Structures are given as C-alpha cells and as structure tokens.
Amino acid sequence: MRFDPASLIFDQKGLIPVIAQDHRTAEVLMMAWMNEGAVARTLETGRVTYWSRSRQSYWVKGETSGHVQRLVELRLDCDRDCLLVLVEQTGPACHTQRRSCFYTAVRAGEEAEILAPEA
C-alpha cells in the first residue's frame, strides 16, 4: 500500500508530534512537530524537516548548525496521530548542544541534569 501523508491524523493546527530516535542506539533525541508538507519533504529529501511553530516555517534539522538528521525510517503509531523518525544524527540533537533534549531527570522529587553539553 502506498503511503499518503494526508492519511495521518493532524491536530486542529495541522500538526502531528514527532519523536526522533537514534536508529542505532534507540536513544530518544528530541520531540518536534511536522505538518503534511514537512512529512512529504522529509520523505522526498531524506533530511528530517520539521514545522517551526514559533517561526511558522519549515525547519530542516541541521540546516544552520550542521547537526543533521538523516532519515533512516519513518514509523506511524497505531492511531496515525504521532510519528517516530529513526535517524542518523550528526552532532547534538538539542539546541543546548546536548545529544538529547531529554537531559533532565526527576529523581526523588529533584531535578538532575543527566547529560552535559557536548564540547
């Protein structure tokens, strides 16, 4: 069956949440948003493209930083309302220069930084 991005369930703003995961280590790197056009661009180019809610424009991961995400596989959840992109990540995924955006843990009721910025 041919995949059609229009078959996805987008929210009232035309967006769908996307989790980026390292295809080799299974590490969760970040969460962002795509619209139908970003999904199509990602599949066409192999470079993960998100929708920036603050800038109201497409955002190709690594376009300015060089921290590129190359698409390995796009997966749909069972309800078709969330995506998982398995990626080959070059450099840190987080704008804070950390490998993952999920660098804060809550342990015994306290926040703990578990990933330092990459040098």
Kinemage of the C-alpha trace (Angstrom):
@kinemage 1
@onewidth
@group {chain A} dominant
@subgroup {mainchain}
@vectorlist {calphas} color= white
{ca met a 1} P 0.000 0.000 0.000
{ca arg a 2} L 1.398 3.424 -0.970
{ca phe a 3} L 1.812 5.848 1.970
{ca asp a 4} L -0.186 9.076 1.775
{ca pro a 5} L 0.741 11.829 4.297
{ca ala a 6} L -2.887 13.010 4.139
{ca ser a 7} L -3.865 9.738 5.868
{ca leu a 8} L -2.259 10.950 9.105
{ca ile a 9} L -4.308 12.491 11.925
{ca phe a 10} L -3.162 16.091 12.359
{ca asp a 11} L -4.311 18.332 15.221
{ca gln a 12} L -6.524 21.409 14.761
{ca lys a 13} L -3.425 23.410 13.743
{ca gly a 14} L -2.494 20.870 11.081
{ca leu a 15} L 0.395 19.436 13.103
{ca ile a 16} L 1.480 15.993 14.278
{ca pro a 17} L 4.021 15.265 17.062
{ca val a 18} L 7.241 13.570 16.010
{ca ile a 19} L 9.764 11.769 18.195
{ca ala a 20} L 13.305 11.497 16.814
{ca gln a 21} L 15.244 8.421 17.900
{ca asp a 22} L 18.782 7.328 17.065
{ca his a 23} L 18.410 4.304 14.777
{ca arg a 24} L 21.500 2.561 16.190
{ca thr a 25} L 21.199 3.144 19.951
{ca ala a 26} L 17.402 3.676 20.278
{ca glu a 27} L 18.165 6.829 22.308
{ca val a 28} L 15.303 9.331 22.209
{ca leu a 29} L 16.803 12.552 20.885
{ca met a 30} L 14.007 15.098 20.649
{ca met a 31} L 10.354 15.837 20.037
{ca ala a 32} L 9.116 18.320 17.440
{ca trp a 33} L 6.187 18.905 15.080
{ca met a 34} L 5.501 18.293 11.409
{ca asn a 35} L 2.720 19.367 9.118
{ca glu a 36} L 1.762 17.427 5.988
{ca gly a 37} L 4.323 19.324 3.908
{ca ala a 38} L 7.148 18.571 6.359
{ca val a 39} L 6.304 14.869 6.239
{ca ala a 40} L 6.388 14.940 2.440
{ca arg a 41} L 9.660 16.930 2.342
{ca thr a 42} L 11.287 14.538 4.809
{ca leu a 43} L 10.358 11.537 2.681
{ca glu a 44} L 11.438 13.257 -0.553
{ca thr a 45} L 14.822 14.510 0.657
{ca gly a 46} L 15.845 12.079 3.402
{ca arg a 47} L 16.678 15.117 5.583
{ca val a 48} L 14.300 15.414 8.530
{ca thr a 49} L 12.183 18.534 8.131
{ca tyr a 50} L 10.007 19.886 10.920
{ca trp a 51} L 7.471 22.705 11.211
{ca ser a 52} L 8.580 25.540 13.497
{ca arg a 53} L 5.550 26.743 15.434
{ca ser a 54} L 7.341 29.910 16.579
{ca arg a 55} L 8.636 30.899 13.120
{ca gln a 56} L 5.704 29.426 11.182
{ca ser a 57} L 8.097 27.915 8.657
{ca tyr a 58} L 9.845 24.703 7.704
{ca trp a 59} L 12.949 23.793 9.658
{ca val a 60} L 15.410 21.314 8.183
{ca lys a 61} L 17.285 19.850 11.136
{ca gly a 62} L 20.937 20.856 10.893
{ca glu a 63} L 20.432 23.459 8.177
{ca thr a 64} L 22.266 26.128 10.173
{ca ser a 65} L 24.020 24.105 12.900
{ca gly a 66} L 25.307 21.244 10.779
{ca his a 67} L 23.724 18.804 13.265
{ca val a 68} L 21.833 16.955 10.566
{ca gln a 69} L 19.257 14.227 10.967
{ca arg a 70} L 19.264 11.778 8.073
{ca leu a 71} L 16.061 9.784 7.874
{ca val a 72} L 16.528 6.044 8.203
{ca glu a 73} L 12.864 5.130 8.676
{ca leu a 74} L 9.535 6.852 9.331
{ca arg a 75} L 7.097 4.990 11.580
{ca leu a 76} L 3.440 5.670 12.365
{ca asp a 77} L 1.760 4.888 15.659
{ca cys a 78} L -1.382 2.746 15.764
{ca asp a 79} L -3.728 5.766 15.762
{ca arg a 80} L -1.758 7.544 12.996
{ca asp a 81} L -1.556 10.665 15.205
{ca cys a 82} L 2.125 10.502 16.198
{ca leu a 83} L 5.298 9.777 14.244
{ca leu a 84} L 8.621 8.222 15.097
{ca val a 85} L 11.597 9.092 12.923
{ca leu a 86} L 14.586 6.802 13.204
{ca val a 87} L 17.555 8.946 12.303
{ca glu a 88} L 21.267 9.043 11.839
{ca gln a 89} L 22.172 12.054 13.990
{ca thr a 90} L 25.261 14.146 13.259
{ca gly a 91} L 26.320 16.095 16.360
{ca pro a 92} L 23.996 17.063 19.201
{ca ala a 93} L 20.245 16.956 18.570
{ca cys a 94} L 19.373 19.620 21.169
{ca his a 95} L 19.859 23.355 20.669
{ca thr a 96} L 21.606 23.334 24.086
{ca gln a 97} L 24.408 21.305 22.444
{ca arg a 98} L 23.394 18.087 24.228
{ca arg a 99} L 22.990 14.766 22.467
{ca ser a 100} L 19.314 14.650 23.517
{ca cys a 101} L 16.738 17.242 24.523
{ca phe a 102} L 15.801 14.903 27.376
{ca tyr a 103} L 18.732 15.818 29.614
{ca thr a 104} L 16.838 16.488 32.853
{ca ala a 105} L 15.565 13.659 35.058
{ca val a 106} L 13.365 13.860 38.126
{ca arg a 107} L 14.879 11.677 40.840
{ca ala a 108} L 13.472 11.548 44.362
{ca gly a 109} L 11.495 14.718 43.606
{ca glu a 110} L 14.572 16.662 42.475
{ca glu a 111} L 15.684 17.676 39.005
{ca ala a 112} L 19.019 16.227 37.946
{ca glu a 113} L 20.953 17.124 34.802
{ca ile a 114} L 21.984 13.790 33.290
{ca leu a 115} L 23.643 14.981 30.061
{ca ala a 116} L 26.237 17.694 29.757
{ca pro a 117} L 26.615 19.801 26.616
{ca glu a 118} L 28.955 18.330 24.024
{ca ala a 119} L 32.252 20.158 23.606
